[in-house]
Structures are given as structure tokens and as C-alpha cells.
Amino acid sequence: MHDIINSPGHRPTLRVARIVTEVFAPALLAAAMPIVIGVTSDLPISTGFGWALVGALFCSVIPNTLIWWGVHRGRLTDHHIRVRQQRRTPLIYGLLSVLVGLALMIGLGAPRPVTAMIVVMFALGLAVTAANLVWKLSIHAAVTAGSAAVLVIEFGPALLVSALVVALVGWSRVRLRDHTVAQVIAGTVVGLLVAVPTFLLLK
């Protein structure tokens, strides 16, 4: 079976799966989504973008710097943390980072749409952290699905096309054998159930 999966005929799809996994990594979406919301809201672009950068710093840059440091020190297998048992500490540190960012943004009067997006990311992080204590739920799927849901809420039904990206990301995680189909589906469902009510309530 291993030889079949890694045969020349299967290598192109493996490369595509790796690219999709990296392009739509949770870290990148956690940085991109606050910026998308910030620059497309009714705020002046400079204001929305500035606050979005603050959100991206605490949602993505700081948590993933800690992850890369863990990889460098040999404490984590890789930046996607394929081993479930290694995920707890980085996820908790990530949640703490987002909480600090949220406290700073709320205390300084950050715009509501950007703050709402950061709360969504925190809620997603909290959900996947709880799930990963007992099961390797797909964080890629959860964050991609949650991000797609926010895009649909913010920009309308035309963005339902983003569901194709959610499916593509799910396929990539299964193709790389990092997750089962069940783990991807569960991640997608969690992402939708968390992101939709949270963003609708706060935006």
C-alpha cells in the first residue's frame, strides 16, 4: 500500500495536497481573516488595517513563533504538530496569546468587526483545544470552515464558493494521511458551529 501511494502516478496529487495544506494553514488564515475584515469594513482603511495587524500579531505571529521554536528545539514534530499529544501546550499558549490581544484591543477601543473576528478565532481555538485533548480533530478543517462561514456572513451568498476551498483543504489533510475523513468532517462541523453564531452575535 505504501508503494502504491508513493508511486509516480500519485506524487502529483501529493504535491498538490502539500501546497493546499500550507497555503490554507490555520496560522495564515488566522493572520489573513482579521485583515480581510478590517480593510473591507466601514472603517477607514488605515484604521481597519492597523487594528487587523494587532489581531494578526496575537492570533498568528506570536503563537506560531512559539510553535517554530518548539520544532527547532525538537519538542514538536513539525509546524503542523502531527502528534496529537504534542498539541496541548502550543494550543494553550496560543489561546493565552489571543486573550492578551483581545484584552488589549477591547481596552483600547478596537473596532467591533475586527474584534469580532478575533473572538471567532479565540472560540475556534478553544473548541479545537478541548477536542484535541482526546481526539485529533482537524484544526485545518475547523479554521478553514469557520473562515469561510465568516466570509459568507460578511460578503453574502457569492462567497459560498469558499466551500470548495473547505473541501479542498479537507481532501489535502486526508491525502497527506494526517487526518481521517471523520476527523476532517468533525473539524468542519466544529468550525461552522462555532464561527457562525459567534460572528453573527458580535459583528
Backbone torsions as a table, in degrees:
resi	resn	phi	psi	omega
1	MET	NA	-42.9	179.3
2	HIS	-59.4	-41.6	-179.9
3	ASP	-65.2	-36.6	179.7
4	ILE	-65.7	-46.5	-178.0
5	ILE	-61.9	-35.6	-176.9
6	ASN	-99.9	15.8	177.0
7	SER	-69.7	159.4	-178.0
8	PRO	-53.8	-35.5	-178.5
9	GLY	-67.6	-22.8	-178.0
10	HIS	-97.9	-12.4	-175.7
11	ARG	-65.0	-38.7	178.5
12	PRO	-59.0	-41.5	179.4
13	THR	-68.4	-31.1	177.4
14	LEU	-66.1	-41.0	178.3
15	ARG	-65.1	-41.9	178.1
16	VAL	-61.6	-43.2	-179.8
17	ALA	-61.4	-40.1	179.2
18	ARG	-65.8	-40.9	179.2
19	ILE	-64.0	-46.0	-179.8
20	VAL	-60.9	-43.8	179.9
21	THR	-60.2	-38.4	-179.0
22	GLU	-77.8	-42.3	-177.2
23	VAL	-64.3	-38.2	-178.4
24	PHE	-108.0	33.3	177.2
25	ALA	-63.5	146.1	179.3
26	PRO	-52.6	-36.7	-179.5
27	ALA	-62.3	-41.9	-179.4
28	LEU	-70.3	-40.7	178.3
29	LEU	-66.2	-37.2	179.0
30	ALA	-65.1	-26.8	175.9
31	ALA	-85.4	-38.5	-173.7
32	ALA	-75.3	-40.1	-173.0
33	MET	-63.1	-43.8	175.9
34	PRO	-60.1	-35.4	179.5
35	ILE	-68.3	-43.4	178.5
36	VAL	-58.7	-47.3	-179.4
37	ILE	-67.0	-41.0	-177.2
38	GLY	-64.9	-42.2	-174.6
39	VAL	-85.7	-13.0	-179.7
40	THR	-106.5	1.1	178.1
41	SER	-80.1	-177.4	-179.2
42	ASP	-78.4	2.4	-179.6
43	LEU	-77.1	158.0	167.2
44	PRO	-56.4	140.2	-174.4
45	ILE	-56.3	-41.2	-178.2
46	SER	-62.5	-38.4	179.6
47	THR	-68.8	-49.5	-179.7
48	GLY	-61.2	-42.5	-178.2
49	PHE	-68.7	-40.6	-179.9
50	GLY	-61.5	-46.8	178.6
51	TRP	-68.5	-33.3	177.9
52	ALA	-63.5	-37.5	177.9
53	LEU	-64.5	-37.3	176.1
54	VAL	-62.5	-45.9	178.1
55	GLY	-61.3	-43.7	179.9
56	ALA	-63.2	-34.9	179.4
57	LEU	-59.9	-47.8	-175.7
58	PHE	-83.3	-25.6	-179.7
59	CYS	-85.6	-27.7	-171.4
60	SER	-128.5	-55.8	-171.1
61	VAL	-62.8	-51.9	-178.2
62	ILE	-65.5	-50.3	179.0
63	PRO	-58.2	-39.8	-176.2
64	ASN	-80.3	-22.8	169.6
65	THR	-64.0	-40.7	177.3
66	LEU	-64.6	-38.0	178.9
67	ILE	-65.8	-47.2	179.5
68	TRP	-62.4	-34.8	176.8
69	TRP	-64.8	-40.4	177.0
70	GLY	-64.1	-38.0	176.4
71	VAL	-64.8	-45.4	-179.8
72	HIS	-60.3	-36.8	-179.4
73	ARG	-81.5	-4.8	179.4
74	GLY	82.6	11.2	-179.0
75	ARG	-86.3	-20.4	178.9
76	LEU	-123.9	145.8	-176.8
77	THR	-66.6	-40.4	-176.2
78	ASP	-168.2	176.2	-174.5
79	HIS	-72.5	-12.6	173.7
80	HIS	-93.4	-4.6	178.0
81	ILE	48.8	71.2	-175.7
82	ARG	-67.9	-25.9	-179.5
83	VAL	-86.1	116.6	-174.9
84	ARG	-56.6	-40.9	-176.0
85	GLN	-63.7	-20.0	179.1
86	GLN	-86.8	-7.1	-171.9
87	ARG	-80.4	-26.8	-169.7
88	ARG	-57.4	-53.1	-175.8
89	THR	-63.8	-48.4	177.4
90	PRO	-60.0	-37.6	179.6
91	LEU	-66.2	-41.1	179.1
92	ILE	-65.1	-44.1	176.7
93	TYR	-61.4	-37.1	177.9
94	GLY	-63.3	-42.9	177.8
95	LEU	-62.1	-41.5	178.8
96	LEU	-63.3	-40.0	178.1
97	SER	-61.8	-45.3	179.7
98	VAL	-64.8	-38.8	178.4
99	LEU	-61.6	-41.9	177.4
100	VAL	-62.8	-44.3	178.4
101	GLY	-61.2	-42.8	178.9
102	LEU	-63.0	-44.4	179.6
103	ALA	-60.2	-41.5	179.3
104	LEU	-65.2	-45.2	-177.9
105	MET	-66.6	-43.3	179.0
106	ILE	-66.6	-42.2	-179.3
107	GLY	-64.0	-32.5	-178.4
108	LEU	-97.2	5.9	174.9
109	GLY	75.9	42.2	177.9
110	ALA	-62.6	151.5	-180.0
111	PRO	-59.5	144.7	-175.3
112	ARG	-59.1	-44.7	-177.3
113	PRO	-61.3	-41.8	-180.0
114	VAL	-68.1	-42.2	177.9
115	THR	-61.3	-40.2	178.7
116	ALA	-60.4	-40.1	179.6
117	MET	-65.9	-37.9	178.8
118	ILE	-68.3	-38.0	176.6
119	VAL	-63.1	-39.2	176.8
120	VAL	-59.5	-45.7	179.8
121	MET	-63.2	-38.0	177.4
122	PHE	-66.0	-43.7	180.0
123	ALA	-62.6	-41.6	176.5
124	LEU	-62.6	-43.7	179.2
125	GLY	-61.7	-40.5	179.4
126	LEU	-64.7	-42.2	-178.8
127	ALA	-65.4	-46.2	-177.2
128	VAL	-72.5	-29.4	176.4
129	THR	-65.1	-45.1	178.7
130	ALA	-62.1	-44.5	-178.7
131	ALA	-64.4	-41.0	-175.2
132	ASN	-74.4	-4.8	171.9
133	LEU	-66.4	-27.7	-176.3
134	VAL	-124.5	-15.3	-173.6
135	TRP	-154.2	146.0	-176.6
136	LYS	-86.1	69.7	176.6
137	LEU	-66.2	146.8	-177.2
138	SER	-77.0	111.0	176.9
139	ILE	-70.0	-37.0	175.6
140	HIS	-53.5	-50.1	-177.3
141	ALA	-65.0	-41.9	-178.0
142	ALA	-63.8	-47.5	-177.1
143	VAL	-70.9	-38.0	178.5
144	THR	-65.7	-45.2	179.6
145	ALA	-64.9	-42.9	178.2
146	GLY	-63.0	-40.7	178.6
147	SER	-65.7	-42.5	178.5
148	ALA	-62.2	-40.3	179.3
149	ALA	-62.5	-42.6	178.4
150	VAL	-62.7	-40.9	178.9
151	LEU	-61.8	-41.3	179.0
152	VAL	-65.2	-44.0	179.2
153	ILE	-61.9	-41.6	-173.6
154	GLU	-79.7	-35.5	-171.6
155	PHE	-118.4	-1.6	173.1
156	GLY	98.5	178.4	-174.2
157	PRO	-59.4	-23.6	179.1
158	ALA	-57.7	-28.5	-178.9
159	LEU	-82.6	3.7	171.8
160	LEU	-60.9	-18.7	176.0
161	VAL	-60.1	-21.9	178.6
162	SER	-64.6	-15.1	175.2
163	ALA	-61.0	-28.5	177.1
164	LEU	-64.5	-37.0	177.5
165	VAL	-66.7	-40.5	177.8
166	VAL	-59.2	-45.1	179.1
167	ALA	-64.3	-40.6	-179.3
168	LEU	-64.4	-42.4	178.1
169	VAL	-64.1	-43.1	177.7
170	GLY	-59.8	-43.5	177.6
171	TRP	-60.0	-42.2	-177.0
172	SER	-63.1	-38.3	-178.6
173	ARG	-68.2	-37.2	177.4
174	VAL	-72.9	-41.1	-179.2
175	ARG	-61.2	-36.7	178.7
176	LEU	-80.6	-3.2	179.5
177	ARG	63.6	26.8	175.6
178	ASP	-86.4	-20.9	179.7
179	HIS	-146.0	157.7	171.9
180	THR	-87.6	168.0	176.5
181	VAL	-59.5	-41.4	-179.5
182	ALA	-61.3	-40.6	-179.7
183	GLN	-67.2	-35.5	177.8
184	VAL	-70.0	-45.4	179.0
185	ILE	-61.9	-44.3	179.2
186	ALA	-60.8	-42.8	178.2
187	GLY	-61.5	-41.6	178.9
188	THR	-62.4	-46.2	-179.5
189	VAL	-63.0	-45.0	179.2
190	VAL	-61.3	-43.4	179.8
191	GLY	-58.6	-44.1	-180.0
192	LEU	-68.8	-45.7	-176.7
193	LEU	-65.7	-28.8	179.9
194	VAL	-86.3	-47.4	-172.0
195	ALA	-70.6	-42.9	-173.3
196	VAL	-61.4	-57.4	-179.3
197	PRO	-65.8	-35.2	-178.2
198	THR	-64.0	-47.9	-177.5
199	PHE	-70.8	-39.6	178.7
200	LEU	-61.8	-37.5	-178.0
201	LEU	-70.5	-34.0	-169.0
202	LEU	-105.3	-19.6	-171.7
203	LYS	-68.4	NA	NA
